[in-house]
Amino acid sequence: MARDALDAARGELGNTESPAGSNRTKYGRWMGLDGQPWCMSFVQWCFAQAGQALPCRTGSCSALLRWYRANQPERVVRDPLPGDIVIYRFGHTGIVESAAGGSITAIEGNTSPGSSGSQDNGGGVFRRTRSRSTAEAYIRPAEEENMTGKEIYDALCAYLGSQSLPAWARAELEEAVELGITDGENPMALIPRYQAAIMALRAAKK
């Protein structure tokens, strides 16, 4: 649940990159993006720890927001609740802890403990309170037990689409394309059984 992701974020408060200024953290290593700005890697890690991996695996704040707007626009909300993902206008993100009046408090990775340091590349996990005017949008991820069939399918497609075709499969895929068994498009996409059956039939006829 989103609250579990928030609890995971709270458990990371005070963690900093090592060495300082390197952008090297366990969150970046987990994402395969170690050494790069890691605020979104932190958010992704927290939701994964809660058993609620986000359907778009990306280290980019804008890319995650674009994905939700295109695929699950109903989950881009105006009023935040604890556990929502906040996307800030200055290219930063965090997990909402509370909202009151014109302010939101969030647990954020790769920020500074105060306003004097970098807000989007500050090197640590800290609790920050900011004006709601700094937020571009809030994302309310689906809880796994409440996901619809379409949401599950979209999440699987998004995950598989982010994966690379195994090197060992490339030569045989090219051969299958030459034989007309498949068109070779979107090789990591899910296929229904009728498509698999047709591909097998085409192979048998060859």
Buried (B, 14 or more C-beta within 10 A) or exposed (E): BBEBBBBBBBEBEEBBBEEEEEBBBBBBBBBEBBEBBBBBBBBBBBBBBBEBBBBBBBBBBEEBBEBBEEBBEEBBEEEBEBBBBBBBEEBBBBBBBBBEEEEBBBBBBBBBBEEEEEBBBBBBBBBBEBEBEBBBBBBBBBBBEEBEEEBEEBBEBBBEEEEEEEEEEEEEBEEBBEEEBBEEEEBBEEEEEEEEEEBEEBEEEE
